[in-house]
Amino acid sequence: MAEITYIGGYTPGGTPGAEGTGPGITLMEPAGLTRVAETPAPSPSFLAVHPRLPVLYAVGEDEPGTVAVFARAADGTLTETDRRPSEGNTPCHLALDPSGTLLSVANYGDGVVSVYPIDEAGAIAAPQVFPHREDSHAHQSVFGPDGVLYVSDLGADEIRRYLVADPGRAGARVTPHPGGPVRLAGGMGPRHMARMGDRWYVAGELDGTVRAYDAGDDGWREVRAVPASAAGGENHPSHLEASGDGRFVYVANRGPDTIAVFSAPGLERVAEVPCGGAWPRHFAVAGDRMYVANQRSAGVAVLPMRDGVPGEAAEVFAVGTPSCVLPPS
């Protein structure tokens, strides 16, 4: 399989807040930042690849929303094989369980979570559908190593939980967790999260914080809350990610337009650097580079990494309203 970075983003004609100038899914050769191809798709705002199969999945952030399946050729180019309703409005995130047997889609508009079974060829079938409270805004799905599917709910200030039965097997299903959701700080607006050991880190889009929680059998205990940016002014953090070596937590700040770096596990600020554009909606780390999808400046910035800390942007790949960047794993 060719080394390809996939970039999703907003396309013309979308719903308010989800419209843009992007072509669909853009394929980039990462070594030279060369545009390889473009695949038309309606506002593919988030992407995910199957862990074993040459298949890519994309949400269509619209009302009603969609989820699409693409076959990946040896050169990385995409062919759409299926498109189905997301069973909710404006889906903004999707994730696969580590075995590649389940696909979870978070619908921001109405809070619906849809979980699709995936067959041995990577195709999806009719999903389980989980609505929630009237004020729900599901924003991210994360399959935990403990057999639980976690979903951040920005509108309800909580992390919804679902038990995964028979994970890794055909016919795996999810059910609501008997302990219910994890309640977080009121007004926080939890958006994206990452787990490192027994500790969860959560970005608060509405209050501009990063919070750390120790997860135990009796629930989550908040142990630290810090501003996501030291720049001051209005801030709406977007993506949060933990480094693979367990040393750092990275947060994208929209408003200050920076990437902040915190030490793990204590959330001490290590660095904060410009994101190389405006309104960093998503980023991904691959090797010694961080790729930042800057939605409002029409580009993916490449930040060189040194000892796990990004520096200022060295290059920018031009693409309309990018919202997700998916480098080779």
C-alpha positions in Angstrom: 0.0 0.0 0.0 1.3 3.4 -1.0 2.2 5.9 1.8 -0.7 8.3 1.5 -2.1 11.0 3.8 -5.8 11.5 3.5 -7.4 14.9 4.2 -11.1 15.4 4.8 -12.9 18.7 4.9 -16.0 20.7 4.2 -17.4 21.1 0.7 -19.7 23.6 -0.9 -23.4 23.4 -0.2 -23.3 22.0 3.3 -25.4 22.9 6.2 -24.6 26.1 8.1 -21.3 25.6 9.9 -20.4 22.7 7.7 -20.0 24.4 4.3 -16.6 25.0 2.7 -14.5 25.0 -0.4 -12.9 21.6 -0.2 -13.0 19.0 -3.0 -14.0 16.1 -0.8 -11.1 13.7 0.3 -7.7 14.9 -0.8 -4.8 12.4 -1.2 -1.3 13.7 -0.4 2.0 12.1 -0.7 3.5 13.1 2.7 7.2 13.1 1.9 7.0 15.9 -0.7 3.6 17.3 0.1 2.5 16.3 -3.4 -1.2 16.2 -4.3 -1.9 12.7 -5.6 -5.7 12.7 -6.3 -9.1 14.0 -5.1 -12.1 11.9 -4.3 -15.5 13.7 -4.4 -17.6 13.3 -1.2 -20.1 15.5 0.6 -18.3 17.3 3.6 -16.2 14.3 4.7 -15.3 16.0 7.9 -13.7 13.0 9.6 -12.0 9.9 8.3 -10.8 6.5 9.6 -9.0 3.6 8.1 -9.6 -0.1 8.9 -6.8 -1.5 11.0 -6.3 -4.6 8.8 -8.1 -4.1 5.5 -7.6 -1.6 2.6 -10.8 0.3 3.5 -11.4 3.9 4.5 -14.6 5.3 6.2 -15.9 8.9 6.1 -18.8 10.7 7.7 -20.8 13.2 5.6 -21.4 16.1 7.9 -24.8 17.1 6.7 -28.5 17.0 7.8 -29.3 14.1 7.6 -25.9 12.7 7.8 -24.2 9.9 6.0 -21.3 7.4 6.5 -19.4 6.2 3.4 -17.1 3.2 2.7 -14.2 3.5 0.3 -11.9 0.7 -1.1 -8.2 1.7 -1.1 -6.2 0.6 -4.1 -2.5 -0.3 -3.9 -1.6 3.3 -4.9 -3.9 4.6 -2.2 -6.7 6.0 -4.5 -10.2 5.5 -3.3 -13.4 4.0 -4.8 -16.7 4.5 -3.0 -18.4 1.2 -2.4 -21.3 2.1 0.0 -23.0 5.2 1.5 -25.6 4.9 4.2 -27.5 7.2 6.6 -25.7 8.0 9.8 -29.1 7.7 11.5 -28.6 11.2 12.9 -27.8 14.8 12.0 -24.3 16.3 11.2 -22.1 13.4 12.1 -18.6 14.8 13.0 -16.5 11.8 14.1 -16.2 8.1 13.6 -13.9 5.4 15.1 -13.3 1.7 14.7 -12.6 -0.8 17.5 -9.1 -2.2 17.4 -10.2 -5.4 15.8 -12.1 -3.7 13.0 -15.5 -5.3 13.7 -17.4 -2.2 14.8 -17.6 1.4 13.5 -19.0 4.0 15.9 -20.4 7.3 14.4 -21.0 10.4 16.6 -23.8 12.6 15.3 -23.3 16.1 16.7 -26.6 17.7 15.6 -28.9 15.4 17.7 -26.5 13.4 19.8 -27.3 10.1 18.2 -24.6 7.4 18.3 -24.7 4.8 15.6 -22.7 1.6 15.8 -22.3 -0.4 12.6 -21.1 -4.0 12.4 -18.2 -4.6 9.9 -17.9 -7.8 8.0 -14.7 -9.6 6.9 -14.5 -7.5 3.8 -14.9 -4.2 5.6 -18.5 -3.6 4.6 -21.0 -2.1 7.1 -24.5 -3.4 7.9 -27.5 -1.9 9.7 -26.4 -0.2 12.9 -27.5 -0.1 16.5 -28.8 3.4 17.1 -28.6 5.2 20.5 -30.3 8.5 21.0 -29.8 10.4 24.2 -30.9 13.6 25.9 -32.6 16.5 24.0 -29.5 18.7 24.6 -27.0 16.0 23.4 -24.2 16.8 21.0 -22.1 13.7 20.5 -18.6 14.7 19.4 -16.1 11.8 19.5 -16.1 8.0 19.9 -13.2 6.1 21.6 -13.1 2.4 22.0 -11.2 1.8 25.3 -9.0 -1.1 26.1 -11.4 -2.1 28.9 -14.2 -3.2 26.4 -16.1 0.1 26.8 -17.1 2.5 24.0 -16.7 6.1 25.3 -18.6 9.0 23.6 -18.0 12.6 24.6 -21.3 14.6 24.7 -20.6 18.3 24.5 -24.2 19.3 25.1 -24.8 17.2 28.1 -21.3 17.7 29.8 -20.8 14.0 30.1 -19.0 11.0 28.7 -21.5 8.3 27.6 -20.5 4.7 28.0 -21.4 1.5 26.2 -20.3 -2.1 26.9 -18.9 -4.0 23.9 -20.0 -7.6 23.9 -17.8 -10.2 22.2 -15.2 -7.6 21.0 -13.2 -8.7 18.0 -15.8 -11.2 16.8 -18.4 -11.1 14.1 -21.7 -10.1 15.6 -20.2 -7.9 18.3 -22.7 -5.6 19.8 -22.8 -2.7 22.3 -25.2 -2.0 25.2 -25.6 1.0 27.5 -23.2 0.8 30.5 -25.0 -0.2 33.7 -23.1 2.6 35.5 -24.5 5.2 33.1 -22.5 8.2 31.8 -19.6 10.0 33.5 -20.7 13.5 34.6 -18.1 16.2 34.0 -17.9 19.9 35.0 -21.0 21.9 34.1 -20.4 24.1 31.1 -17.2 22.4 30.1 -18.4 21.1 26.7 -16.3 18.0 26.4 -15.1 17.6 22.8 -12.1 15.2 22.3 -10.4 12.9 24.7 -7.5 10.5 25.0 -6.6 7.8 27.5 -3.1 7.1 28.9 -3.0 4.2 31.3 -5.8 4.8 33.9 -6.0 8.5 33.2 -8.3 10.3 30.7 -7.6 13.7 29.3 -10.5 15.8 28.0 -10.6 19.1 26.0 -13.4 21.4 27.1 -14.5 23.3 24.0 -16.8 25.7 25.8 -14.7 26.6 28.9 -11.2 26.5 27.2 -9.8 23.9 29.6 -7.9 20.6 29.6 -8.9 18.3 32.4 -7.3 15.1 33.7 -9.4 12.3 35.3 -8.4 9.1 37.1 -10.6 6.3 36.0 -11.6 3.7 38.6 -14.3 1.1 39.1 -16.4 3.7 40.9 -16.2 6.3 38.1 -13.9 9.2 37.1 -12.2 11.6 39.6 -11.0 14.9 38.3 -7.4 15.5 39.3 -6.4 18.6 37.3 -7.9 21.3 35.3 -5.7 23.9 33.4 -6.3 26.5 30.7 -5.7 24.9 27.3 -3.9 28.0 26.1 -1.7 30.6 27.9 -2.4 33.2 25.2 -5.5 34.6 26.8 -8.6 35.7 25.0 -11.4 33.5 23.7 -10.5 29.9 23.0 -12.4 26.8 21.7 -10.1 23.8 22.0 -10.7 21.2 19.3 -8.6 18.0 19.1 -6.7 16.4 21.9 -4.2 13.6 21.5 -1.7 11.7 23.8 1.7 10.9 22.5 2.5 7.3 21.8 5.4 7.3 24.3 3.1 8.5 27.1 5.1 11.7 27.7 2.8 14.4 26.3 -0.7 15.6 25.8 -1.3 17.8 22.7 -4.2 20.2 22.3 -5.3 22.4 19.4 -6.6 25.8 20.3 -9.0 27.7 18.0 -8.9 31.4 18.7 -5.2 31.6 19.8 -4.5 29.3 16.8 -1.9 27.3 18.6 -0.9 23.8 19.6 -0.2 23.4 23.3 1.9 20.7 24.8 1.5 19.4 28.3 3.5 16.8 30.2 1.8 13.6 31.3 0.5 12.7 33.7 0.5 16.1 35.5 -0.6 18.5 32.8 2.3 20.9 33.3 2.7 23.2 30.3 5.7 22.4 28.2 5.3 24.5 25.1 2.7 26.4 23.0 3.5 27.1 19.3 1.6 28.7 16.4 -0.5 26.1 14.4 0.6 27.5 11.0 -2.8 28.8 10.1 -6.2 29.7 11.4 -8.7 27.6 13.4 -6.9 24.3 13.9 -9.7 21.7 13.9 -7.6 18.6 13.9 -4.1 17.3 13.9 -2.1 14.1 13.7 1.4 13.1 14.6 3.4 10.8 12.2 7.1 10.2 12.9 8.9 13.6 13.3 6.0 15.6 11.9 2.7 17.0 13.2 0.1 17.7 10.5 -2.5 20.4 11.4 -5.8 20.8 9.5 -6.4 24.6 9.7 -10.0 25.0 8.7 -10.2 28.7 8.1 -6.8 29.3 6.4 -7.2 26.6 3.7 -4.2 24.5 4.5 -2.6 21.6 6.3 0.5 22.9 8.2 3.5 20.6 8.8 5.2 21.2 12.1 8.6 19.5 12.6 8.8 17.6 15.9 11.9 17.5 18.1 11.9 15.3 21.2 8.1 15.0 21.0 7.5 18.8 20.9 6.3 20.6 17.7 8.0 23.7 16.4 6.8 26.4 14.1 5.3 25.3 10.7 7.9 24.5 8.1 5.5 24.0 5.2 1.8 24.3 4.4 -0.2 22.1 1.9 -3.0 24.1 0.3 -6.5 22.5 0.5 -9.9 24.0 1.1 -11.5 24.0 4.6 -9.6 20.9 5.9 -11.1 19.4 9.1 -9.3 16.0 9.4 -5.8 14.8 8.5 -5.0 11.1 8.4 -1.3 10.3 7.8 0.0 6.7 7.2 0.0 4.7 10.3 
